[in-house]
Amino acid sequence: METAQTVESVHGNRWFIGYFFSNLASGLISPLIPLYVLLYLRLSVLYVGIASAIVSTASVPVLILWGNLSDRYGRRKIFIVLGFLGGGASLFGIMFASNIWLFLGILSLFQIIVMASVPVATMIIIENSARESWPNVMSRFNMVASVGNVVGLAAGAISIIWVSSNAQMLVFLYITAGVVYILAGVMVHLLIPEPVKKIQRKKLAGIYSVRIMEKLRFFPSNMIHIISPRQPSDRSLSGATWGFLASCAFLMFAFQVFFVPFPAYMIDIQKSSDLIIYLMYLGNAVLGAFSYRFSGRVVNSLGPGKVLLGSLLTRGIIFGIAAILALVYVLGSATVFSLIVMYSVLGGIWSLISISQLTILSNNVKTTVKGRAIGYYNSLTGVGQIIAAIAAGYLSEILGYGVTFSLSVMFLAISGVVLMKAINSMSGKNRGTAGAAPA
């Protein structure tokens, strides 16, 4: 039987190209829900929130399902191939999505299928690599994935410039993404090796990945820690830890109250084209990927608490400026340019927030339950995103964008204060605990 080292030396990392293309496809369609709902279906921001919530909700239970099935049967490759091929094929149904409910049904089906590739990505990396090479291999994988996402967004913007900028173009982009997903599935099938060794997730408490960008509708391309419904809630997590996790969920809620309606605000009020929306997402993705490269060093150097506080204050200021611009109806190309820059900066700040939170959590829980704690972090922040999507849609429809953005500032301030108190409480019970920021 081949050893893991032999598998790695023979196959190398060529199969990463499959994930490059899958993330390219993801980037290509990541801005499309608000664009499709507002420009193609001619509906309001209320339906942008509903669509975001429903499609995201479809992802949560299947992440657990696919991860547990993969662990139970000890197979990895088949789930990635299924996710890419099936997910890509499902996107062709967009051609028939003439109303919001068909649109939601097709995207929910896509999410259910494509999520099969998410919980196994990191596992197949570490099962095909020697332990000492995990940090470098995972770093390369994350970089390939993030570059793919950026290239996808850039390809969408270029397509709009060169081909056309109309509602039918949105359908074309979905279909193109479907083709690219299928291509990714074929590449993975041809290049990826089925691991010859199997590792249980619960033994990998210290291994975890970070969301490079906030993706309301698309979860990270790799996730190792999931919560099994068959396992009881772990009582070894302290009340302070649960307070920290709940605070992170509330903070994510505050973020998404701003992010969900923001593209709709750009389209409805600032009269931005689909090209502007793509450029906005592209700037966010580029700075997010760039900041990810040094965020760990910054957190280790300054400390996760200071970095987290500074990042939250910066986000609060940007949210506040956007709220003022929306409340007093400041319009024009200069305003649009400023908002694009601010939205891009928000992407760069996210990696600092995420790495800080995960570092604090990792440093203050027992090694034996660290994986489950991170699994709860993934789950609860996902719930915060979903609830925020519905709330943001209704708030924007009833109260307007300016008031909704102002509420996001208030929610951020409250959740930030609660989070800092939770950190102090959790750290106070674990004095002397040290740990490094995630790679």
C-alpha positions in Angstrom: 0.0 0.0 0.0 1.3 3.5 -0.8 2.1 5.7 2.1 0.7 9.2 2.4 4.2 10.6 1.6 4.3 8.5 -1.6 0.9 9.7 -2.7 1.9 13.3 -2.1 5.1 12.9 -4.1 3.5 11.2 -7.0 0.4 13.4 -7.3 1.7 16.6 -5.9 -0.8 19.4 -5.8 -2.0 19.3 -9.4 -5.5 18.6 -8.3 -5.7 22.0 -6.7 -6.5 23.2 -10.2 -9.9 21.6 -9.9 -10.6 23.8 -6.8 -9.2 26.8 -8.7 -11.9 26.3 -11.3 -14.6 25.6 -8.8 -13.8 28.8 -6.9 -13.6 30.6 -10.3 -17.2 29.5 -10.9 -18.2 30.6 -7.4 -16.7 34.0 -7.9 -18.4 34.3 -11.2 -21.8 34.0 -9.6 -21.3 35.4 -6.1 -22.8 38.8 -6.9 -25.7 37.5 -8.9 -28.5 37.0 -6.3 -29.1 40.8 -5.8 -28.5 41.4 -9.5 -30.9 38.7 -10.6 -33.6 39.6 -8.2 -33.5 43.3 -8.8 -32.6 43.6 -12.5 -34.0 40.3 -14.0 -37.0 39.6 -11.9 -37.7 43.3 -11.1 -38.4 42.7 -7.4 -37.4 44.7 -4.3 -34.7 44.4 -1.7 -37.2 42.4 0.5 -36.8 39.5 -1.9 -33.0 39.9 -1.9 -33.1 39.2 1.8 -35.5 36.3 1.5 -33.5 34.7 -1.3 -30.2 35.1 0.6 -31.8 33.5 3.7 -33.5 30.6 1.9 -30.4 29.7 -0.2 -28.1 29.9 2.8 -30.4 27.9 5.0 -30.3 25.1 2.5 -26.5 24.8 3.1 -26.5 24.3 6.8 -28.0 20.8 7.3 -26.4 19.4 4.2 -22.9 20.5 5.4 -23.5 18.2 8.4 -25.0 15.5 6.3 -22.2 15.4 3.7 -19.5 15.6 6.3 -20.9 12.8 8.4 -21.5 10.6 5.3 -17.9 11.1 4.2 -16.6 10.2 7.7 -18.9 7.2 8.0 -17.9 5.6 4.7 -14.3 6.8 4.7 -14.6 8.2 1.2 -13.6 11.7 0.1 -13.1 12.0 -3.7 -16.6 10.9 -4.6 -18.2 13.7 -2.6 -16.1 16.4 -4.3 -16.8 15.0 -7.8 -20.5 14.8 -7.0 -20.6 18.3 -5.6 -18.9 19.8 -8.6 -20.6 17.8 -11.4 -24.1 17.9 -9.8 -23.9 21.5 -8.7 -22.7 22.6 -12.1 -25.5 20.7 -13.9 -28.2 22.2 -11.5 -27.2 25.7 -12.6 -28.5 25.1 -16.1 -32.0 25.2 -14.6 -31.6 29.0 -14.3 -32.6 29.2 -17.9 -36.2 28.3 -16.7 -36.2 30.5 -13.6 -38.8 33.0 -14.7 -40.1 33.8 -11.2 -38.6 34.1 -7.7 -39.7 30.7 -6.5 -38.2 28.8 -9.4 -35.1 30.8 -8.9 -34.9 29.9 -5.2 -35.6 26.3 -5.9 -32.8 26.0 -8.4 -30.3 27.8 -6.3 -31.3 25.8 -3.2 -30.8 22.6 -5.2 -27.4 23.9 -6.3 -26.4 24.6 -2.7 -27.5 21.2 -1.5 -25.4 19.4 -4.1 -22.3 21.6 -4.2 -21.9 21.5 -0.4 -20.9 17.9 -0.8 -17.4 19.2 -1.7 -17.0 21.5 1.3 -16.5 19.3 4.5 -14.1 16.9 2.7 -11.7 19.4 1.1 -9.4 20.0 4.1 -9.7 16.3 5.1 -8.4 15.1 1.7 -5.5 17.5 1.9 -4.3 16.3 5.3 -5.0 12.6 4.5 -2.9 12.9 1.3 0.0 14.7 3.0 2.6 14.1 5.6 1.8 15.8 8.9 4.9 18.1 8.8 3.7 19.5 5.4 0.1 20.3 6.4 0.6 24.0 7.0 2.4 24.6 3.7 0.0 22.5 1.7 -3.1 24.1 3.2 -1.6 27.5 2.7 -1.1 26.8 -1.0 -4.6 25.4 -1.3 -6.2 28.4 0.3 -4.2 30.7 -2.0 -5.2 28.8 -5.1 -8.9 28.9 -4.0 -8.8 32.6 -3.2 -7.1 33.4 -6.5 -9.8 31.4 -8.3 -12.5 33.5 -6.7 -10.8 36.7 -7.7 -10.3 35.5 -11.3 -14.0 34.5 -11.4 -15.2 38.0 -10.3 -12.8 39.6 -12.8 -14.1 37.3 -15.6 -17.6 38.4 -14.8 -16.7 42.0 -15.0 -14.8 41.5 -18.3 -17.7 39.6 -19.8 -20.1 42.4 -19.0 -17.7 45.0 -20.6 -17.0 43.0 -23.7 -20.3 41.2 -24.3 -23.2 43.2 -22.9 -24.8 44.6 -19.7 -28.3 43.4 -19.6 -30.6 40.9 -17.7 -29.9 38.1 -20.1 -26.2 38.4 -19.3 -27.0 37.3 -15.8 -28.4 34.0 -17.1 -25.4 33.5 -19.3 -23.1 34.0 -16.3 -25.0 31.3 -14.3 -24.7 28.9 -17.2 -21.1 29.6 -17.7 -20.4 28.9 -14.0 -22.2 25.6 -14.4 -19.9 24.6 -17.3 -16.9 25.6 -15.2 -18.1 23.6 -12.2 -18.4 20.5 -14.4 -14.9 21.1 -15.8 -13.7 21.3 -12.2 -15.4 18.0 -11.4 -13.7 16.3 -14.4 -10.3 17.6 -13.3 -10.7 16.5 -9.8 -11.8 13.0 -11.0 -8.7 12.7 -13.1 -6.1 14.3 -10.8 -7.2 13.8 -7.2 -6.0 10.6 -5.3 -8.4 8.9 -2.9 -6.5 9.0 0.4 -4.9 5.8 1.5 -5.0 6.7 5.2 -8.1 7.9 7.1 -8.0 10.5 9.9 -10.9 11.2 12.3 -11.9 14.8 12.5 -12.0 14.7 16.3 -8.3 14.1 16.3 -7.6 17.3 14.4 -8.6 19.9 17.1 -5.7 22.2 16.2 -6.3 22.2 12.4 -8.8 24.7 11.1 -9.2 27.0 8.1 -10.4 30.6 7.9 -13.1 32.1 5.6 -11.0 34.4 3.4 -14.1 36.4 2.5 -17.6 36.7 4.0 -19.8 34.9 1.6 -23.4 35.0 2.6 -24.6 32.6 0.0 -21.6 30.4 -0.4 -19.9 28.8 2.5 -16.1 28.4 2.6 -14.4 26.1 0.1 -12.9 24.2 2.9 -14.3 23.4 6.4 -13.0 20.7 8.7 -15.0 21.0 11.9 -18.7 20.2 11.8 -21.2 19.3 14.5 -22.8 15.9 14.4 -26.5 15.7 15.5 -25.8 12.3 17.0 -23.4 13.7 19.5 -24.7 15.5 22.7 -23.8 19.1 23.4 -20.4 19.1 25.0 -20.7 20.2 28.6 -17.0 20.8 28.9 -17.4 24.1 27.1 -17.7 26.8 29.8 -20.4 29.4 30.1 -17.9 32.0 29.1 -17.1 30.1 25.9 -20.8 29.9 25.0 -21.1 33.6 25.7 -18.2 34.2 23.3 -19.8 32.0 20.6 -23.2 33.7 21.0 -21.5 37.1 20.7 -19.7 36.1 17.5 -23.1 35.0 16.1 -24.6 38.4 17.0 -21.7 40.2 15.5 -22.1 38.3 12.3 -25.8 39.3 12.4 -24.7 43.0 12.7 -22.4 42.6 9.7 -24.9 41.1 7.4 -27.6 43.6 8.3 -25.3 45.9 6.4 -23.9 43.6 3.7 -27.2 42.0 2.5 -28.9 45.2 1.4 -25.8 47.1 0.4 -25.7 45.8 -3.3 -29.4 46.6 -3.5 -28.8 50.2 -2.2 -26.1 50.6 -4.9 -28.5 49.5 -7.6 -31.7 51.2 -6.3 -30.4 54.5 -5.0 -26.9 55.0 -6.6 -28.2 53.5 -9.9 -25.1 51.4 -10.2 -24.8 48.9 -13.2 -24.1 45.3 -12.8 -20.5 46.1 -13.8 -20.2 48.4 -10.8 -21.5 45.6 -8.5 -18.9 43.2 -9.9 -16.1 45.7 -9.4 -17.3 46.2 -5.9 -17.2 42.5 -5.1 -13.9 42.2 -6.9 -12.3 44.9 -4.7 -13.6 43.2 -1.6 -12.2 39.8 -2.7 -8.8 41.1 -3.7 -8.2 42.9 -0.4 -9.6 39.9 1.5 -7.2 37.5 -0.2 -4.3 40.0 0.1 -4.8 40.7 3.8 -5.1 36.9 4.6 -1.4 36.5 3.8 -0.3 38.7 6.7 -3.3 38.7 9.1 -1.9 35.8 11.1 1.4 37.7 11.7 -0.4 40.8 12.7 -2.6 38.9 15.2 0.4 37.2 16.7 2.4 40.5 16.9 -0.3 42.8 18.4 -2.5 40.2 20.1 -5.9 39.0 18.9 -7.9 41.2 21.3 -6.3 44.5 20.1 -6.6 43.5 16.5 -10.2 42.5 16.9 -11.1 45.7 18.6 -9.4 47.8 16.0 -11.0 45.9 13.2 -14.5 46.3 14.7 -14.0 50.0 15.2 -12.9 50.4 11.6 -15.9 48.5 10.3 -18.2 50.6 12.5 -16.8 53.8 11.0 -17.2 52.6 7.5 -20.8 51.4 8.2 -21.5 54.8 9.8 -20.2 56.7 6.8 -22.3 54.6 4.4 -25.4 55.2 6.7 -24.9 59.0 6.5 -24.5 58.9 2.7 -27.7 56.9 2.4 -29.7 59.0 4.9 -28.9 62.3 3.2 -29.1 60.9 -0.3 -25.5 61.9 -1.4 -25.4 60.7 -5.0 -23.0 60.8 -7.9 -19.9 59.1 -9.4 -17.6 60.3 -6.6 -20.0 58.7 -4.0 -20.1 55.5 -5.9 -16.3 55.4 -6.2 -16.0 56.1 -2.4 -18.5 53.3 -1.6 -16.6 50.8 -3.8 -13.4 51.7 -1.9 -15.1 51.3 1.5 -16.6 48.0 0.5 -13.2 46.7 -0.7 -11.6 47.7 2.6 -14.3 45.8 4.5 -13.1 42.7 2.7 -9.5 43.2 3.9 -10.7 43.7 7.5 -12.6 40.5 7.6 -9.6 38.2 7.7 -8.3 40.1 10.8 -11.6 39.7 12.5 -12.0 36.0 11.7 -8.4 35.0 12.6 -8.6 37.0 15.8 -11.9 35.3 16.8 -10.6 31.8 16.0 -7.3 32.5 17.8 -9.1 33.7 20.9 -11.3 30.7 20.9 -8.5 28.3 20.2 -6.4 29.7 23.1 -9.2 29.5 25.6 -10.7 26.0 25.2 -9.3 22.6 26.0 -7.5 20.8 23.2 -9.9 17.8 23.5 -12.9 20.0 22.6 -11.3 22.6 20.4 -12.6 21.0 17.2 -16.2 21.0 18.5 -15.8 24.6 19.7 -14.7 25.7 16.2 -17.6 23.7 14.8 -20.0 25.6 16.9 -18.4 28.8 15.8 -19.0 27.9 12.2 -22.6 26.9 12.9 -23.6 29.8 15.0 -22.1 32.5 12.8 -23.9 30.8 9.9 -27.2 31.1 11.8 -26.4 34.8 12.4 -26.0 35.3 8.7 -29.3 33.6 7.8 -31.4 35.5 10.4 -29.8 38.8 9.3 -30.6 38.2 5.7 -34.4 38.1 6.4 -34.2 41.0 8.9 -32.2 43.2 6.6 -34.6 42.7 3.7 -37.6 43.7 5.7 -35.8 46.6 7.5 -34.6 48.0 4.1 -38.1 47.6 2.6 -39.9 49.3 5.5 -37.4 51.8 6.9 -35.1 52.4 4.0 -31.4 51.8 3.4 -30.1 54.7 5.6 -31.9 53.5 8.7 -31.0 49.9 8.1 -27.3 50.8 7.8 -27.6 52.9 11.0 -29.1 49.9 12.8 -26.2 47.8 11.6 -23.8 50.3 13.3 -25.9 50.0 16.5 -25.9 46.2 16.4 -22.2 46.2 15.8 -21.5 48.4 18.8 -23.7 46.4 21.1 -22.3 43.0 19.9 -18.8 44.4 20.0 -19.1 45.4 23.6 -20.7 42.1 24.6 -18.0 40.2 22.7 -15.2 42.0 24.4 -16.7 41.3 27.8 -17.1 37.6 26.9 -13.4 37.6 25.8 -12.3 39.1 29.2 -14.5 36.6 31.0 -13.2 33.6 29.0 -9.6 34.7 29.2 -9.9 35.4 33.0 -10.5 31.7 33.5 -7.6 30.7 31.4 -4.7 32.9 32.4 -1.4 31.8 31.0 -2.9 30.1 28.0 -1.0 30.8 24.8 -1.5 30.0 21.2 -0.7 31.1 17.7 -2.9 32.5 15.1 -4.1 30.0 12.5 -2.1 29.6 9.3 
